Amino acid sequence: MTDHDKPIGVFDSGVGGLTVAHAIRRILPGESMIYFGDTAHLPYGDKSPESIIYYSKKITGFLLGKQCKAIVIACNTASSVGYEEISKYAGDQALIFNVIDPVTDYYHEFLAPKTVGVIGTKATIQSGAYEKKILAENPGVKVFSKATPLLVPMIEEGFIYDDISNAIIRAYLSDKPLDNVEALILGCTHYPIIKNQIRRFYNFDVEILDSASIVAGALKSRLEADGLLHSGRRGKDRFFVSDYTPYFKKIAGMFFDGSIELEKRDLWR
């Protein structure tokens, strides 16, 4: 197998990374993917950094074993606390992408110096990853960060587009100063699933940044620059989970036209 033919690996704690995988499919239709959802350990946002790094390294090792030429850490929590460790672990075996740098780069290029809010898991917000990167380039800008830990389990349990999800979203975003931001970064790959509800809360007046399309675009640019784009017939996408959940299969089927088969793989035996 040549480097061009190797697949792209994508992993997350659950269904959130499917938003990134879907964007990759749209922007890089010639590439095959291997997706791993660590449903046995979700959500990552309330785990210790040591546990998150441990899980992430195990999954990275699995994807390296599948000869992935690039691996996307499609999880803001793992990106914020484990990117450096994961990159060291992978070495030169694969390109490693996180979902934070492309979004902050996009902000700097197109939106700075707008007042920006960041919502994410407890681990992502506590790491200060977004705030540090934004302020490093724009020290005068106002960044307001808020942990929104109920959103991931809400989405994973299928509570979207209903009164329950609207009430939780409203409770979080009504908390000042998020009520007055000019842009909002969705610091979790689960959150694009409720992006329209968030946009509606702000009456469609606030720029909402989610990582999916931005990361997929950055991945394409890097593969082009390194001469790694696949030019032949696309191989079969494969979807792995550490624990089977009917909701994961349902959401994955929505993103990929119902044409997927889930394979359960326990990497921690």
HUFEN-V246291 format. One line per field, one symbol per residue. phi: phi as a letter, one per 40 degrees, with the letter a starting at -180 (. if undefined). psi: psi as a letter, one per 40 degrees, with the letter a starting at -180 (. if undefined). burial: # if it has 16 or more other ideal C-beta (glycine too) atoms within 10 Angstrom, else .. A space follows every 10 residues. Layout:
phi: ???
psi: ???
burial: ???
//
This chain:
phi: .cdccccbcb aacacdcccc ccccdccbcc ccbbbbbccc bccccbccdc ccccdccccd ccccccgcca bbccaccccc bbdccccccc fccacbbbbc dcccccdccb bdbccbbbba cdcccccgdc dccccccbcc ccbbbacbcc cccdcccgcb faccccccdc cccccccccb ccabcccacc cdcbdccccc dcfgcbcbbb cdcccccccc ccccccgbcc bccccccbbb bcacbdcdcc cccccbfgbb bcbcaccbc
psi: hiddeiihih iiebededdd dddddddgee iiihhhhged eiiddeiidd dddddddddd dddddefhdi hhgfhddddd eedddddddd bedihhhied dddddddddd difihiihia iddddddedd dddddddgee ihhhihhgde ddddddeegi fidddddddd ddeehiedef idihhgfhed dddfdddddd deffehhhhi ecdddddddd dddddefehh eahhahiihi iehhhddddd dddddffefi hhhhhhee.
burial: ....###### ########## #####.##.. ########## #####.#.#. .######### .###...### ########## ###.###.## ..######## ####.###.. ##...##### #######.## #.##...#.. #####.###. ##.###..## ....##.##. .##....#.. #.######## #####.##.. #....##### #########. ..#....#.# ....#.#### ##..#..##. ##..##...# .#.......
//
